[in-house]
């Protein structure tokens, strides 16, 4: 999936002349799973095709889009045992007639991978040039992340009698609709400062076959970013594209409300909580436009 996503980004950039960005930073996950009460984090890489703002036919109407593939490193559960679920797990063992066995709730690992995409159609309230504008836009998009869960190699061994917490994958698909603010200000003839902020309502489905979970959920999405753009005209005869490089920062947060996923395999009652995952990355990009 990673190779296909990166190849698609490169092909689209060649065809449409957008900004190809690579980002690196941290990703955090909290809630939604039995025992995941604390925030856990790990490194993340992002690969994006971005058009922050492009006016249509010389008017104040503009469009923009962002297609991002993200892949995190494994994020380990901070505590060595799921204290919130331990008593329920051992109660399950006793009911099964295995009083002599005590289940050690293992340290868990999570890895997030997936695609986040969004498009904007808006209008510039202020527009002096392609490097100086302030616009508002309607935003729509989708997020398709998956969360792979597994026992950490450093975990204490669970009772041989019952093997719980097997590897599983939680698939999430949400649709988003909201609004965004987009701005850019030239600092010199070649250097500009750009920024954006987006807030959206999201609704979708969460599924985990191992946990026998398949339900709809609602929530919200928030994004904010800023960066510097260095641009210049390239003289190529008939075609004279504008080439540019970007360096910036972007923060994204997805929240899905009232999620309860029991990945123990022991049919435990997992309390509902808000699942939140977020990314905080610094990005480098290169692109061109006609």
C-alpha positions as CSV (number, residue, x, y, z in Angstrom):
1,X,0.0,0.0,0.0
2,X,2.8,2.4,0.9
3,X,4.6,2.0,-2.5
4,X,1.3,2.4,-4.4
5,X,0.4,5.5,-2.5
6,X,3.8,7.1,-3.1
7,X,3.8,6.2,-6.8
8,X,0.3,7.7,-7.1
9,X,1.5,11.0,-5.5
10,X,4.5,11.2,-7.9
11,X,2.4,10.5,-11.0
12,X,-0.3,13.1,-10.0
13,X,2.4,15.7,-9.3
14,X,3.9,15.2,-12.7
15,X,0.5,15.5,-14.4
16,X,-1.0,18.5,-12.4
17,X,2.1,20.3,-11.0
18,X,1.4,20.2,-7.3
19,X,3.6,20.2,-4.2
20,X,5.1,16.8,-3.2
21,X,5.8,16.8,0.5
22,X,7.6,14.4,2.8
23,X,7.0,14.8,6.5
24,X,8.4,13.4,9.7
25,X,7.2,13.8,13.3
26,X,5.2,12.1,16.0
27,X,1.8,10.3,16.1
28,X,-0.2,9.9,19.3
29,X,-3.1,7.5,20.2
30,X,-5.4,7.5,23.1
31,X,-8.6,5.7,24.1
32,X,-11.0,3.5,22.2
33,X,-9.3,0.2,23.2
34,X,-9.6,-1.7,26.5
35,X,-7.0,-0.4,28.9
36,X,-5.6,2.3,26.6
37,X,-6.2,5.1,29.1
38,X,-2.9,6.9,28.6
39,X,-1.6,8.6,25.5
40,X,1.0,6.7,23.6
41,X,3.2,8.0,20.8
42,X,5.7,7.0,18.2
43,X,7.5,8.4,15.1
44,X,5.5,8.8,11.8
45,X,6.3,9.5,8.2
46,X,3.9,11.2,5.8
47,X,3.9,11.4,2.0
48,X,1.6,14.1,0.5
49,X,0.4,15.7,-2.7
50,X,-0.7,19.2,-1.8
51,X,-2.2,22.2,-3.5
52,X,-2.8,24.8,-0.7
53,X,-4.5,27.4,-2.9
54,X,-5.1,27.8,-6.6
55,X,-7.4,30.5,-8.1
56,X,-9.7,29.6,-11.0
57,X,-9.4,31.6,-14.3
58,X,-8.2,34.8,-12.6
59,X,-11.1,35.0,-10.2
60,X,-11.3,35.1,-6.4
61,X,-12.7,31.5,-6.4
62,X,-10.0,29.0,-5.4
63,X,-9.6,25.3,-4.8
64,X,-7.1,23.2,-2.9
65,X,-6.5,19.6,-2.0
66,X,-4.3,17.4,0.2
67,X,-3.7,13.7,-0.3
68,X,-1.6,12.1,2.4
69,X,-0.4,8.6,3.2
70,X,0.9,8.2,6.8
71,X,2.8,5.3,8.4
72,X,3.7,5.3,12.1
73,X,6.3,3.3,14.0
74,X,5.0,0.9,16.7
75,X,3.6,2.7,19.7
76,X,3.9,0.8,22.9
77,X,1.4,0.9,25.8
78,X,3.1,2.9,28.5
79,X,2.1,0.7,31.5
80,X,3.3,-2.9,31.7
81,X,-0.2,-4.2,32.5
82,X,-3.7,-3.1,31.7
83,X,-4.7,-2.3,35.2
84,X,-8.2,-1.4,34.2
85,X,-8.8,-4.7,32.6
86,X,-6.8,-7.1,34.8
87,X,-9.5,-7.8,37.4
88,X,-12.1,-8.5,34.7
89,X,-9.7,-10.8,32.9
90,X,-8.9,-12.8,35.9
91,X,-12.6,-13.0,36.8
92,X,-13.2,-14.5,33.4
93,X,-10.5,-17.1,34.0
94,X,-12.1,-18.2,37.3
95,X,-15.5,-18.5,35.7
96,X,-13.8,-20.9,33.2
97,X,-12.7,-23.1,36.0
98,X,-9.0,-22.2,35.7
99,X,-8.6,-20.7,39.2
100,X,-5.0,-21.7,39.4
101,X,-4.1,-19.6,36.4
102,X,-3.8,-15.8,36.4
103,X,-3.7,-13.8,33.3
104,X,-1.0,-11.2,32.9
105,X,-2.4,-8.4,30.7
106,X,0.4,-7.8,28.3
107,X,2.1,-4.6,27.1
108,X,0.6,-3.8,23.7
109,X,1.9,-2.3,20.5
110,X,-0.1,-0.2,18.0
111,X,0.8,0.9,14.5
112,X,-1.3,3.4,12.4
113,X,-1.3,3.4,8.7
114,X,-3.6,4.9,6.2
115,X,-4.8,7.7,3.9
116,X,-6.2,11.1,4.7
117,X,-7.6,13.2,1.9
118,X,-9.5,16.5,1.6
119,X,-10.6,19.1,-1.0
120,X,-11.5,22.7,-0.6
121,X,-13.6,25.1,-2.7
122,X,-13.6,28.7,-1.5
123,X,-13.5,32.4,-2.1
124,X,-10.8,34.9,-1.4
125,X,-12.0,37.8,0.8
126,X,-8.8,39.5,0.1
127,X,-6.7,38.9,-3.0
128,X,-3.8,41.1,-4.1
129,X,-1.8,38.4,-5.9
130,X,-1.2,34.6,-5.9
131,X,1.2,35.2,-2.9
132,X,-1.1,37.6,-1.0
133,X,-4.6,36.4,-0.1
134,X,-7.1,35.5,2.7
135,X,-9.8,33.0,1.8
136,X,-12.6,31.0,3.3
137,X,-13.6,27.6,1.9
138,X,-15.9,24.6,2.3
139,X,-13.9,21.5,3.1
140,X,-14.8,17.8,2.4
141,X,-12.7,14.7,2.7
142,X,-12.2,11.2,4.0
143,X,-9.8,9.4,6.3
144,X,-9.1,5.6,6.0
145,X,-6.7,4.6,8.7
146,X,-6.0,1.2,10.1
147,X,-4.6,0.4,13.6
148,X,-2.7,-2.8,13.9
149,X,-2.6,-4.2,17.5
150,X,-0.2,-6.8,18.8
151,X,1.5,-8.0,22.0
152,X,4.8,-6.4,22.6
153,X,7.9,-8.7,22.4
154,X,8.8,-7.4,25.8
155,X,5.5,-8.4,27.4
156,X,5.3,-10.9,30.2
157,X,4.0,-14.2,28.9
158,X,0.3,-14.8,29.4
159,X,-1.0,-18.0,30.9
160,X,-0.4,-21.0,28.6
161,X,-3.9,-22.1,29.2
162,X,-5.5,-19.1,27.5
163,X,-3.9,-17.1,24.7
164,X,-5.6,-13.7,24.7
165,X,-4.7,-10.4,23.0
166,X,-3.9,-11.9,19.6
167,X,-2.8,-9.7,16.7
168,X,-5.7,-7.8,15.1
169,X,-6.5,-4.8,12.9
170,X,-9.0,-2.1,13.4
171,X,-10.2,-0.5,10.2
172,X,-11.7,3.0,10.4
173,X,-13.3,4.9,7.5
174,X,-14.8,8.4,8.1
175,X,-16.2,11.1,5.9
176,X,-15.5,14.8,6.8
177,X,-17.3,18.0,6.0
178,X,-16.4,21.4,7.4
179,X,-14.7,24.8,6.7
180,X,-11.2,26.2,6.4
181,X,-9.3,29.5,6.5
182,X,-6.4,29.9,4.1
183,X,-3.8,32.8,4.0
184,X,-0.5,33.7,2.4
185,X,1.7,36.8,2.7
186,X,4.8,37.6,0.6
187,X,7.9,38.6,2.6
188,X,10.1,39.2,-0.4
189,X,9.6,38.8,-4.2
190,X,10.7,35.1,-3.8
191,X,9.7,34.2,-0.2
192,X,6.1,33.9,1.3
193,X,4.5,32.8,4.5
194,X,1.4,30.6,4.3
195,X,-1.0,29.1,6.8
196,X,-4.3,27.3,7.1
197,X,-6.8,26.0,9.6
198,X,-9.6,23.5,9.1
199,X,-12.4,22.2,11.4
200,X,-14.8,19.5,10.2
201,X,-17.5,17.1,11.5
202,X,-16.7,13.4,10.7
203,X,-18.9,10.3,10.6
204,X,-18.0,6.8,9.7
205,X,-17.5,3.1,10.6
206,X,-15.1,1.2,12.8
207,X,-14.5,-2.5,12.4
208,X,-12.4,-5.1,14.1
209,X,-13.2,-8.8,13.2
210,X,-11.2,-10.3,16.1
211,X,-13.0,-8.1,18.6
212,X,-16.3,-8.7,16.8
213,X,-16.8,-4.9,16.5
214,X,-18.6,-3.2,13.7
215,X,-20.3,0.0,14.4
216,X,-20.8,3.6,13.3
217,X,-19.4,6.6,15.1
218,X,-19.2,10.3,14.9
219,X,-16.6,12.9,15.8
220,X,-14.5,15.8,14.6
221,X,-11.4,16.6,12.7
222,X,-9.0,19.6,13.2
223,X,-6.0,20.7,11.1
224,X,-3.7,23.6,11.4
225,X,-0.5,24.3,9.4
226,X,2.0,27.0,8.5
227,X,5.2,27.3,6.4
228,X,7.5,29.1,4.1
229,X,7.4,29.0,0.3
230,X,10.4,29.9,-1.9
231,X,9.4,30.3,-5.5
232,X,10.9,31.4,-8.9
233,X,10.0,31.3,-12.6
234,X,11.6,28.6,-14.7
235,X,12.4,29.7,-18.3
236,X,11.6,26.7,-20.5
237,X,10.6,28.3,-23.7
238,X,6.9,27.8,-24.4
239,X,6.3,26.6,-20.9
240,X,7.5,28.7,-18.0
241,X,6.3,27.0,-14.8
242,X,6.7,28.5,-11.4
243,X,8.8,26.2,-9.3
244,X,8.9,26.3,-5.6
245,X,10.1,24.6,-2.4
246,X,8.3,24.5,0.9
247,X,9.2,23.9,4.5
248,X,6.4,23.8,7.0
249,X,4.6,22.3,10.0
250,X,1.2,20.6,10.2
251,X,-0.9,19.3,13.1
252,X,-3.9,17.0,12.5
253,X,-6.2,15.5,15.1
254,X,-9.0,12.9,14.5
255,X,-11.5,12.3,17.4
256,X,-14.2,9.6,17.2
257,X,-16.6,9.6,20.1
258,X,-17.9,6.8,22.3
259,X,-15.7,3.9,21.0
260,X,-15.4,0.6,22.8
261,X,-13.1,-2.1,21.3
262,X,-12.2,-5.2,23.3
263,X,-9.2,-6.8,21.7
264,X,-8.5,-9.1,24.6
265,X,-10.4,-12.0,23.0
266,X,-12.0,-12.7,26.4
267,X,-15.3,-11.0,25.8
268,X,-14.6,-8.4,28.5
269,X,-16.7,-5.3,28.8
270,X,-14.7,-2.4,27.6
271,X,-15.9,1.0,28.7
272,X,-16.6,3.5,26.0
273,X,-14.2,6.4,25.5
274,X,-13.3,9.0,22.9
275,X,-10.6,7.6,20.6
276,X,-8.1,10.3,19.6
277,X,-5.2,10.1,17.3
278,X,-3.1,12.9,16.0
279,X,0.0,13.7,14.0
280,X,2.5,16.5,14.5
281,X,5.0,16.8,11.6
282,X,7.6,19.0,9.9
283,X,7.4,18.8,6.1
284,X,9.7,19.5,3.2
285,X,8.3,19.8,-0.3
286,X,9.0,20.6,-4.0
287,X,6.6,21.5,-6.7
288,X,5.6,23.6,-9.7
289,X,2.6,25.2,-11.2
290,X,1.7,26.6,-14.7
